[in-house]
Amino acid sequence: MAFNLPVTDRRLWALAWPLMLTNLTVPLLGLVDTAVLGHLERPEYLGAVAVGANLFSILYWTFGFMRMGTTGLAAQAWGKRDSFSQVALLLRSILLATGIGLLLILFHQPLIGTGLTLMNPSQDVTELAAEYAAIRIWSAPAVLCQYTLVGWLIGIQFPRGPMLMLIVANGLNIVLDILFVTLLGWNSRGVAIATVIAEYGAAGIGLLIVLNRLPEGQKLTRALFGSLADYLKILQVNRYIMVRTIALLLVLAFFTAQGARQGDIILAANAVLITFLLLISNALDGFANAAEALIGEAVGRGSRRRFRLVFRSALRWSLWSALLLTIGFVAGGHWLIALLTGIEEVRTTAWQYLPWLWLLPLTAVWGFLLDGIFIGATRTRDMQNTMLFSALGVFAPAWWLTTGWGNHGLWFALIALMLGRALSMGWLCWRHTRNDRWFSPQ
């Protein structure tokens, strides 16, 4: 029973369940987008949103350090009970996120044009994806501010904040999807408009929550804004996460592009299955996000015992979750695919590649968990190096050697990437633990 769990397990669950619920609402948007568009008469609409959404995953998550880096630094400041550092980090990160978002809007045409050229979908899909992207780019400042707000709230161990933000915003997105696409017939354009409105709604809700969670007695002073050097320091500290994220997203973009080269049906089928990958990652990230906060707190306090307890608890519950996801996809995979698309050819094609999805939870769980440990300890350089090794030294050769397998080769390479991350990060984790390097200066 829950009341018999050890203290560390209870703390982990207290953080993890709101974060898991929050994270599960993210792929829920993808599920709704896919379901709404998957039942239209043309697969090009589904393919266009798959290409456009993947493009924005690369564009926005290039700056994913605004979430991950903020969590680790905020958690360590929380562990030290340093209220000034907590507020200064929040304020500077919000200003930095807003500035980067405005720059993305300013330079969106060459960015989007280059991305679509590299993905090289069919002409019909390209036109629809370009229209989707031209609308979606206006959400950039809101999205990057959300990353900062969510990261800070996780770091100070208030997971219900992100839960309220994303549940309300995603509920709005779902309602607008149905209104704009099903009722008004705006197709992929309607999905983009709904997403932009929902992103600003989430940012506004998050800001209100954060204002109510600021440390008492900390006044707004000039010192909180800092100098240019303080903003450059945030970028420098997180540059490794940025490189790591770019490498991961380029792999996923390559995956989408190679699927697109095999035709719109393969592209649409992969889009359905990748939606389940997002479901897996966001479910498992609940424990990883909780570990970020608790590991960061342990490092801030210099407590090796607490670090070990958190690690073991997060590992145990992550593995149980991965096993349950595997059972769920084996038992209900065909039904879930049928739920997402009524296009018979897309449905039949997705069923052919479903067994690869069964392998994902237990191969991916290690990387998700260790990301949480490394972020909490701000060992971001290790995250960069292991991802580069996995992408260039594992995924690329695996894909090249299996090009004759077609789409099966793509999925094999993706599984190989997950295993590469697990082995390389696991080896570094063992080395840091053996040599007591988690608490040493970096």
N, C-alpha and C positions, 0 to 999 in steps of 0.2 A: 504494500500500500504506500501511497505518496508520503504519509506522515512517518513511515519507518525509514525513509531514505536518509542517507548521511547528509550532513549540513551542506557540503559542497554540491551534492547532487540537487538538493532543494534550491540552492542559489542559482545553479545553472539552469534548472527548469523555470525558475521565476523569471529569468531573462529570456530563455529560449522560446517558451511557448508564445509570447506576444510577437517575437521576431519571426518565428515560423509562420504564424498566422499572417503577419505583415508580408513576408516574402512570398507566401503562396498566393497573395492577391496580385503579385506582379505577373506571373505566368497566366493567371486567370484572365488578365487583359488579352494576352496572346491567344488564349483559348477562345475568348469571345470574338476577337477579330477574325480568327481562323474560322470559327463556326458561322459567323455572319456572312463572311465572304465566300466560304467554302460551299455554301448552298446557293450561290448565284450561278447563272448559266455559263459563265466563262471562267476558266481557271486563271486567266491573265490577271484578274483582280487580286486573287490570292497570291500569285507570284509577285505582283508589284509591291504588295505590302511586305512580303517576305524579304525582297531585295531592299526596299526602303527602310524597313525596320532594322535590318542587318547593317545597313550603312550608318544609321544613327547609333546603333550599338557601338560601332567603331568610333564614331565621332564623339559621342558623349563619354563613353567609358575610357577613352584616351585620358580623360580627366577624372577617372574614377578614384584617383588619390584624394580628391576632395572629400570622399566618404571614408575610404580605408585609412588614409593617413590621419585624418581628423579623429577617428575612433581611437587609434593607438595613442596619440599624443594626449587626447582628452582623458583617456583612462588612466594614464600615468600621472597626469596632473590631479585627477580625482584621488588616486591612491596617496599622493603627497598632501592632499587637502589644500592645494594651492588655488585659491579662488581667482586671483588675478590672472594666472596663466590660463585658466579655463575660459574666462570671459574674453581675454585678449585673443586667444586662438579662434574662438567663435567669430568675433567681429572681423578679424583680419581675413579669415577664410571666406566669410560671406562677401566681403568687398572684392576679394580675388575672384570668387566664382562669378559674380555679376560682371566684372570686367572681361573675363574670358568668354562668357556667354555673349556679350555684345560684340566682341571681336569675331566670334563664329558667325553671327548674323551678317556682319559687314562683309566677310569673305566667303559667304556660303556658296556663291555660284561656281567658282573654280573647285571648291571642295566637293560639292555634289557631282559636278560634271566629271571630275577625275574618278570619283568612287564608282559611278555608274559605268564609266568606260572600262575600269578594271574588272567589274563584275560581269560585264558583257552579256546581259540577258537578251531575249528576243526584242525586236523593234517595238512590238505592242506593249510588252512588259516595261521596256525602258521609258516609253512616253508616260505611262501611268505612274511609274516609280518616280519620275522627275516631278510630276505634279504633286505627288504625295510629299516628297522631300521639300519642295518649295514652301509648303505650308508648315510642315513639322519643324523646320529650323527656328521658327519664332518662339519655340518653347525653350531654347537653349539657356537663357539666364535662369529661368525657373528650375530647370532640371539640375543645373550645377549647384544652385543654392539648396535644393533638396538634398543633394549628396552631403553637403556640409552640415545641414541641420540634423539629418538622420545619423551621421557619423558622430556628432557631438552628443546627441541624446543617448546613443548606445554607450558611448564612452563614460557618461556620468550615470549609467545604469538606470535609465528611465525608458525601457523598451516600449511602454504603452504609447509614448509619443509618436514614434514611427508607425505604430499600428493604427492609431487614429488618423494620422496623415494619409496613409496609403489606402486604408479601407474606404474612407469617405471619398477620396479623390478617384479611386478605381471604381467605386460604385457610380460616381458621376460619369466616368468614361464609358462604362457599360450601358448606362441609360442613353447617353448621347450616341453611342454606336448604333443602338437599335433605332433611335429616332432618325439619325442622319442617313444610315445605310438602308435599313429595312423599310422605313416609312417614306423618307424623302428621296431615296434612290440615288444618293450621292456616291455610292460605291467606295473605292479606295480614298477618294478625296474626303468623304465624310469621316472615315477612320482617322485621318490626319487631323482634321479640325477638332474632333472629339478629344484626341490625345493632347493637343495644345491647351485647350480649355482646362482639362483635368490637371495638367502639370502645374499651371498657375494656381489652381485651387489647392493643390497639395502644398505648394510653397507657402501660400498665405496661412494655411492651417498650421504648418510647422513653425512659422515665425511666431504665431500667437502662443503656441505651446512652449517654445523656447523662452519667450519673455517671462513666462510664469515659473520657469525653472532656474533662472539666474541666481547665483549665490547671493544671499542676503548681505547687505552692507557694502557690496562692491559698486561704487559709483562710476558713472561714465566720465572718464578723464581722457585727456589728450594722450597720455601714456598708453592707453589701451589700443589706440590706432597704430602706434609704432611708427617706424621709419621704413623707407624703401628696402633697407637691408633685412628687416623682419619678414617682409613679403617674399623676398628672394630666398630667405632661409626656408620658408615653408615649401617653396618650389624645389629647392635643392634637396631637402630631406626626403621629399616624395618622388624625386625623379626616377628612382628605381621601380617604384610601383607603376609609374607612367609607362616605362619601357616594358615592364612585365605585362601590363594590360594591353598595350598595343600589340605585342606578340601574340597574346591569346586571341584577341579580336581579329587579327589578320588571318589566323588559322581558321576561325569560324567564317570569315568573309571568303577565304579561299574555298572552304567547303561549299558555301552557297554558290559561288561562281562556277565551280566544277559541276555541281548539280545542274545549274542553269545551262551549261554547255551540252548537257545530255537531253535537253528538251524541257518544255514547260510542265509536263506531267511529272517528271522526276523532281523538278524544282518544287512543285506544289506538294508532292509526297514527302520530300525532305522537310519542307516547312511544317507539315503536320507533326512529324517525328521530333524535329528540333523543339517544338513547343513542349513536348514531354521532357526533353533535356533541361529546359528552363524550369520546369516543374521540379525535377530532381534536384537541380542546383539550389533553387530557392528553399526547398524543404530542408536539405542538409545544411544550408548556410545558417539556419536558425541556431544550431549548436555552435557552429563556427563563430558567428557574431557574438554569441554569449561568451565564448572562450576569449574573444578579443578583449572584451571589457574586463573579465576576471583575470586574465593573464596580465593585461596592462596594469591593473590595480596591484597584482602581486609584484610586478617589476617595480612599480612606483614605491611600494613599501619595502622592497628588498627581501621578500619572503619566499625562500626556496621551497619550503614545505607547502605553502599555499599554491605555488606554481605547479608542483607535482600532483596535488590533489585535483586541481582544475583540469590538468591535462588528461589524467586517467578517467575522470568523470565524462569529459567531452568525448573521448575516444569510445568509451563504452556505449554511450547513447547514440552517437553517430553511426556506429556499426549496426545497432539494432534497427535504426531508421532505414538504413540502406537495404537491409534484409527485407523489411516490410515493403519498401518500394518495389523491390525485385519481384516479390510474390504478387503484388498488385498488378504489375505490368504483364507478368506471365498469365495471370488469371483473367485480366480484363482488357488486355491490349487491343484485341480486335473490336470489342465493343466501343472503346474510347475513340479509335480511329473512325468508326462508323458514325459516332456522335459528332465528330468535328467536320466531316465533309460528306456531302451527298453525291459528289461526282464519282461515279463508279470506277472510272479508270484510275483516278487519284487514289481512291480507297484501296483498290486491288494492288496497286503498285506499293503503297505504304505497307500493306500486309507482308509483302515479300521481304522487306528490310526490318520488320519488327523484332526478329531475334537479336539483332545488334543492340536494340534498346534494352533488352533484358540484361545485357552485360554492363550497362552504364552505371547503375547505382553503386555496385560493389567495387568497380574500378575507379570511380570518380570520388568516392567519399574521402579517401586519404588526402587528396589534394585540397579539397574544401576545408577539412579539419585543420590541416597543417597551415593553410593560409591564415586561419584564425589565430593560431599560436604565433606565427611569425609576425603578423600585424600587431598583435598585442604587445609583443616584445620589441616592436619596430625594427625587426631584422629584414628590412625591405630589400637590401641588396641580394640577399639569398633568394628571395622570391623572384627577382629579376633573372638571376643566373640559372636557376632551375627551370624557369619557363623557357628561356632561350635554348637551353639544352634540349628540352622536351620538344620544342617546335622545330628546331633546325636539325637536331641529332636523332630524333625519333619519328616525329610526324612526317616530315618531308621524305626521308628515305622509305618509310613504310608505304606512303602513297605512291612514290615512284616505282617501287618494286611490285605494286599490285595494280598498276594502271589497267592491266588486262582484265581485271575483275569488274570494271565499270563502277557503278555506285556502291557495290559491296566493298571495293577497295577503299573508297572514301570513308566508309564507316569503320573499316578495319583500322585505318590510320588514326581516326578519332579515338578509338579505344586504346591504341598504342600510345597516343599523347597522354591520356589519363594515367596509364601505367608508368610512363616515363616521369611524370610529375610525382607520382606516389613514391617511386624508388629513389629519385634524386633528393626530394625534400625529406623523406624518411631517413636517408643516410646523413644529411646535414643535421637533422634533429637529434639523432643518436650522438653525433660528434659534439654538438653544443652541450648536450646533457653530460656526456662523459667527461668533457674538459671544463665544465662549469662556466660556460661562456654566455649563458642567457643574460646574466646580470653585469657582464663586463662592459666597459666603454667601447663604443663602435667607432 
